[in-house]
Amino acid sequence: MPGPVSRVVDERAEEVGFGALKRAAAAMSEGYREGRVSALGRLTAAERTAAYLVTRMPATYTAAYSVLGEVRTRLGNAPVATILDVGAGTGAASLAAHQWYPEAAFTMLERDSAFLEAARGFLPDAAVLSADATTLDPLPPHDLVMAAYSLGELAKPLAHRLWQAARVALVVIEPGTPAGFSLVRAVRDQLLAAGARMAAPCPAETACPVVHPDWCHFAARVERSSLHRRLKDAQLNYEDEKFSYIALTRNAVSLPEARIVRHPRYQPGLITLEVCTPTGLHTERITKRTKDKFRAARKSAWGDVWG
């Protein structure tokens, strides 16, 4: 994350104290893992916010930054002057979007007042709405509407209302789990049927070829701070944040021929890619005999476009 943001996160964590922060981080992790977010109510606002800032905000920022970079590529010169962040939390997705759209005007919608206060500190020029997205009807129209790691925590489905508010594009990001992908696929199906156009990650607007129990997700590498490592008793200075997402637009955009949907597999003289194409999922085996293609495959990664 941007340096000034990281420094504020460290300051907020220091105010809470390591012992309380570690207990809060453990409770937060357990609550999200077991789907009992309401159990976080036993934490103070300061503990809950600091734990989220240290343990979840960097991952949300990194995933959103990765997704929005792809969205920016697909949208090209489409005008994005206003951005609405639904379920903004502490502002991670808005901060990521600000890197790609620095001139845009932001509105952050969040029902947790402590999280919203933190977000306001990171993006002081943004407008803020302290409200529950499920009760705010209609949502205020913006060029780009984002919902990052928020739809799964809401009691009511919002896909159509989010789409109605999106003048140019809608982006939904959820955890890269079977449940997260199921939610993203439901949004995909509903809104394509309503006339939305595909932007990313899919190379076509046809039915999703992924079959249960498999699920489509991607990963972004997150640098762990020393404090984050201590809280998690972790040795590695990074973790991989797995996420599922969908980006839809009002107008058709250029789509890639294919997208790599698994880590490439390397063997001597052979690279195997699992790719999603307009005709479904395919396995490509690329040998050194096709020099240019082999060289491109060596530089490719999970989530990259292909072809």
C-alpha positions as CSV (number, residue, x, y, z in Angstrom):
1,M,0.0,0.0,0.0
2,P,1.1,3.6,-0.3
3,G,3.8,4.5,2.3
4,P,1.7,7.1,4.2
5,V,-1.2,4.7,4.5
6,S,1.2,2.0,5.9
7,R,2.5,4.4,8.5
8,V,-0.9,5.3,9.7
9,V,-1.8,1.6,10.0
10,D,1.3,1.1,12.2
11,E,0.3,4.1,14.4
12,R,-3.2,2.8,14.8
13,A,-1.9,-0.7,15.7
14,E,0.5,0.8,18.3
15,E,-2.3,2.7,20.0
16,V,-4.2,-0.6,20.6
17,G,-1.2,-2.5,21.8
18,F,0.2,-5.8,20.6
19,G,-1.6,-8.1,23.0
20,A,-5.1,-6.7,22.3
21,L,-4.3,-6.5,18.6
22,K,-3.3,-10.2,18.5
23,R,-6.5,-11.2,20.2
24,A,-8.6,-9.0,17.9
25,A,-6.9,-10.4,14.8
26,A,-7.5,-13.9,15.9
27,A,-11.2,-13.2,16.6
28,M,-11.5,-11.5,13.3
29,S,-9.9,-14.3,11.4
30,E,-12.2,-16.9,13.1
31,G,-15.3,-14.8,12.5
32,Y,-14.6,-14.4,8.8
33,R,-13.6,-18.0,8.4
34,E,-16.7,-19.4,10.1
35,G,-19.1,-16.7,8.6
36,R,-19.8,-15.3,12.1
37,V,-19.0,-11.6,11.4
38,S,-21.5,-10.7,14.1
39,A,-19.1,-12.3,16.7
40,L,-16.8,-9.3,16.1
41,G,-19.2,-7.2,18.1
42,R,-17.3,-8.1,21.3
43,L,-14.3,-6.2,20.1
44,T,-13.9,-2.5,20.7
45,A,-14.1,-0.2,17.6
46,A,-10.4,0.6,18.0
47,E,-9.4,-3.1,18.2
48,R,-11.6,-4.1,15.3
49,T,-10.4,-1.3,13.1
50,A,-6.7,-1.8,13.9
51,A,-6.9,-5.6,13.4
52,Y,-8.6,-5.1,10.0
53,L,-6.1,-2.4,8.9
54,V,-3.1,-4.7,9.7
55,T,-4.4,-8.1,8.6
56,R,-7.1,-7.5,5.8
57,M,-6.6,-4.1,4.3
58,P,-3.3,-4.9,2.5
59,A,-4.9,-8.0,1.0
60,T,-8.0,-6.2,-0.1
61,Y,-5.9,-3.4,-1.6
62,T,-3.6,-5.8,-3.5
63,A,-6.5,-7.8,-5.0
64,A,-8.4,-4.6,-5.9
65,Y,-5.3,-3.1,-7.5
66,S,-4.7,-6.2,-9.6
67,V,-8.4,-6.3,-10.7
68,L,-8.7,-2.6,-11.5
69,G,-5.5,-2.6,-13.5
70,E,-7.1,-5.2,-15.8
71,V,-10.3,-3.2,-15.8
72,R,-8.4,0.0,-16.8
73,T,-6.8,-1.9,-19.7
74,R,-10.2,-3.2,-20.9
75,L,-12.0,0.1,-20.6
76,G,-9.3,2.0,-22.4
77,N,-10.4,5.6,-22.8
78,A,-13.9,5.1,-21.4
79,P,-14.6,8.1,-19.1
80,V,-14.4,7.2,-15.4
81,A,-14.8,10.5,-13.6
82,T,-16.7,9.3,-10.5
83,I,-16.3,6.1,-8.5
84,L,-18.6,4.6,-5.9
85,D,-17.1,2.1,-3.4
86,V,-20.0,0.0,-1.9
87,G,-19.0,-1.5,1.5
88,A,-15.8,0.5,1.4
89,G,-14.5,-0.7,4.8
90,T,-11.3,1.2,5.6
91,G,-11.0,2.4,2.0
92,A,-8.7,-0.2,0.5
93,A,-10.4,-0.6,-2.8
94,S,-10.8,3.2,-3.2
95,L,-7.1,3.6,-2.5
96,A,-6.4,1.0,-5.2
97,A,-8.8,2.7,-7.7
98,H,-7.1,6.0,-7.0
99,Q,-3.8,4.6,-8.3
100,W,-5.5,3.9,-11.7
101,Y,-7.9,6.8,-11.7
102,P,-6.2,9.6,-9.8
103,E,-8.4,12.4,-11.2
104,A,-11.7,10.6,-10.3
105,A,-14.1,11.8,-7.5
106,F,-14.8,9.1,-5.0
107,T,-17.8,8.2,-2.8
108,M,-17.3,5.6,-0.1
109,L,-20.4,3.9,1.3
110,E,-19.9,2.0,4.6
111,R,-22.1,1.1,7.5
112,D,-19.3,0.6,10.0
113,S,-18.7,4.1,11.4
114,A,-15.2,3.3,12.8
115,F,-14.1,1.8,9.4
116,L,-15.5,4.8,7.6
117,E,-13.6,7.2,9.9
118,A,-10.4,5.4,9.0
119,A,-11.2,5.5,5.3
120,R,-11.9,9.2,5.5
121,G,-8.4,9.7,6.9
122,F,-6.8,8.0,3.9
123,L,-8.9,9.7,1.3
124,P,-9.9,13.1,2.8
125,D,-11.3,14.5,-0.5
126,A,-13.7,11.6,-1.0
127,A,-17.4,11.9,-0.2
128,V,-18.6,9.5,2.5
129,L,-22.0,7.9,3.1
130,S,-22.5,6.2,6.5
131,A,-25.3,3.8,5.6
132,D,-26.2,0.2,4.9
133,A,-26.2,-0.5,1.2
134,T,-29.1,-2.8,1.5
135,T,-31.4,0.0,2.7
136,L,-30.1,2.8,0.5
137,D,-32.3,2.8,-2.6
138,P,-31.5,3.9,-5.1
139,L,-27.7,3.8,-4.9
140,P,-26.2,7.1,-6.2
141,P,-25.1,6.8,-9.9
142,H,-21.4,6.8,-10.6
143,D,-19.3,6.0,-13.7
144,L,-17.6,3.0,-11.9
145,V,-19.2,1.1,-9.1
146,M,-17.1,-1.3,-7.0
147,A,-18.1,-3.8,-4.4
148,A,-14.9,-5.4,-3.0
149,Y,-15.3,-8.2,-0.4
150,S,-18.7,-6.7,0.6
151,L,-21.5,-8.5,-1.1
152,G,-21.0,-11.7,0.8
153,E,-21.5,-9.9,4.1
154,L,-24.8,-8.3,3.1
155,A,-28.1,-9.9,3.9
156,K,-29.8,-8.9,0.6
157,P,-28.7,-9.4,-3.0
158,L,-27.7,-6.1,-4.6
159,A,-26.5,-7.0,-8.1
160,H,-29.2,-5.3,-10.0
161,R,-29.1,-2.1,-7.9
162,L,-25.4,-2.0,-8.3
163,W,-25.7,-2.3,-12.0
164,Q,-28.4,0.4,-12.1
165,A,-26.0,2.8,-10.4
166,A,-23.1,2.0,-12.8
167,R,-23.0,4.4,-15.7
168,V,-19.8,2.8,-17.3
169,A,-18.8,-0.3,-15.4
170,L,-19.3,-2.5,-12.3
171,V,-16.6,-4.5,-10.5
172,V,-17.4,-7.2,-7.9
173,I,-14.6,-8.9,-6.0
174,E,-15.1,-11.7,-3.5
175,P,-12.8,-14.2,-1.7
176,G,-11.3,-16.9,-4.0
177,T,-13.4,-19.6,-2.3
178,P,-16.2,-21.8,-3.7
179,A,-18.7,-19.6,-1.9
180,G,-17.1,-16.4,-3.2
181,F,-17.0,-17.7,-6.7
182,S,-20.6,-18.8,-6.5
183,L,-21.6,-15.3,-5.6
184,V,-19.5,-13.8,-8.4
185,R,-20.9,-16.3,-10.9
186,A,-24.5,-15.4,-9.8
187,V,-23.8,-11.7,-10.4
188,R,-22.3,-12.6,-13.8
189,D,-25.3,-14.7,-14.9
190,Q,-27.9,-12.2,-13.7
191,L,-26.3,-9.1,-15.2
192,L,-25.3,-10.6,-18.6
193,A,-28.9,-11.7,-18.9
194,A,-29.9,-8.1,-18.1
195,G,-27.8,-6.7,-21.0
196,A,-24.4,-6.1,-19.4
197,R,-21.2,-6.7,-21.4
198,M,-18.2,-8.6,-20.3
199,A,-15.0,-6.7,-19.4
200,A,-13.0,-9.2,-17.3
201,P,-11.8,-11.8,-16.5
202,C,-13.8,-13.9,-19.0
203,P,-12.8,-14.0,-22.7
204,A,-16.5,-14.3,-23.7
205,E,-20.1,-13.7,-22.6
206,T,-21.0,-17.4,-23.0
207,A,-22.0,-19.6,-20.1
208,C,-19.2,-20.1,-17.5
209,P,-17.4,-23.4,-18.3
210,V,-16.3,-24.0,-14.7
211,V,-18.0,-27.1,-13.2
212,H,-18.5,-27.8,-9.5
213,P,-16.6,-28.7,-7.4
214,D,-14.0,-26.6,-9.2
215,W,-14.1,-22.8,-9.0
216,C,-12.5,-19.9,-10.8
217,H,-10.2,-17.7,-8.8
218,F,-6.9,-15.8,-9.1
219,A,-4.1,-14.7,-6.7
220,A,-2.2,-11.6,-5.9
221,R,1.0,-11.6,-3.7
222,V,0.7,-9.4,-0.6
223,E,3.8,-8.2,1.3
224,R,3.4,-8.8,5.0
225,S,4.7,-6.2,7.4
226,S,6.8,-7.4,10.4
227,L,3.8,-6.7,12.6
228,H,1.5,-8.8,10.4
229,R,4.0,-11.7,10.6
230,R,4.1,-11.4,14.3
231,L,0.3,-11.4,14.6
232,K,0.0,-14.5,12.5
233,D,3.2,-16.2,13.8
234,A,4.3,-16.5,10.2
235,Q,7.7,-17.0,8.8
236,L,7.2,-15.8,5.2
237,N,7.2,-12.1,4.4
238,Y,4.4,-12.5,2.0
239,E,1.1,-14.3,1.4
240,D,-1.0,-15.0,-1.6
241,E,-4.5,-13.4,-1.5
242,K,-6.9,-15.5,-3.6
243,F,-10.0,-13.8,-5.1
244,S,-12.8,-14.2,-7.6
245,Y,-14.1,-11.2,-9.6
246,I,-16.2,-10.0,-12.4
247,A,-16.1,-6.7,-14.3
248,L,-19.0,-5.7,-16.5
249,T,-19.6,-2.7,-18.8
250,R,-22.4,-0.8,-20.5
251,N,-20.6,-0.9,-23.9
252,A,-18.7,-3.8,-25.5
253,V,-15.0,-3.8,-25.1
254,S,-12.2,-5.8,-26.7
255,L,-11.8,-9.2,-24.9
256,P,-8.7,-11.4,-24.9
257,E,-8.5,-14.7,-26.8
258,A,-8.0,-16.6,-23.6
259,R,-7.0,-16.2,-20.0
260,I,-4.7,-18.5,-17.9
261,V,-6.7,-19.9,-15.0
262,R,-4.1,-21.9,-13.1
263,H,-0.5,-21.7,-12.3
264,P,1.6,-22.7,-15.4
265,R,3.2,-26.1,-15.0
266,Y,6.9,-26.3,-16.0
267,Q,8.8,-29.4,-17.2
268,P,12.0,-29.6,-19.1
269,G,11.2,-28.3,-22.6
270,L,7.4,-28.2,-21.8
271,I,5.1,-25.6,-20.3
272,T,1.4,-26.6,-19.7
273,L,-1.2,-23.9,-19.5
274,E,-4.8,-24.2,-18.4
275,V,-6.7,-21.6,-20.2
276,C,-10.3,-20.3,-20.5
277,T,-11.4,-19.6,-24.0
278,P,-14.7,-18.6,-25.8
279,T,-15.2,-22.3,-26.4
280,G,-14.5,-23.5,-22.9
281,L,-11.5,-24.7,-20.8
282,H,-8.5,-26.1,-22.6
283,T,-5.1,-27.4,-21.8
284,E,-2.2,-26.0,-23.9
285,R,1.1,-27.9,-24.0
286,I,3.8,-25.6,-25.4
287,T,7.2,-27.0,-26.3
288,K,10.5,-25.4,-27.3
289,R,9.7,-26.2,-30.9
290,T,7.5,-23.1,-31.0
291,K,10.1,-20.7,-29.8
292,D,8.1,-17.5,-29.6
293,K,5.1,-19.1,-28.0
294,F,7.4,-20.9,-25.5
295,R,9.1,-17.7,-24.6
296,A,5.7,-16.0,-24.0
297,A,4.6,-18.9,-21.9
298,R,7.7,-18.6,-19.7
299,K,6.8,-15.0,-18.9
300,S,3.1,-15.7,-18.3
301,A,1.5,-16.1,-14.9
302,W,-1.8,-17.3,-13.5
303,G,-4.5,-14.7,-14.4
304,D,-2.7,-13.3,-17.5
305,V,-4.3,-13.0,-20.9
306,W,-3.1,-15.5,-23.4
307,G,-3.1,-15.7,-27.2
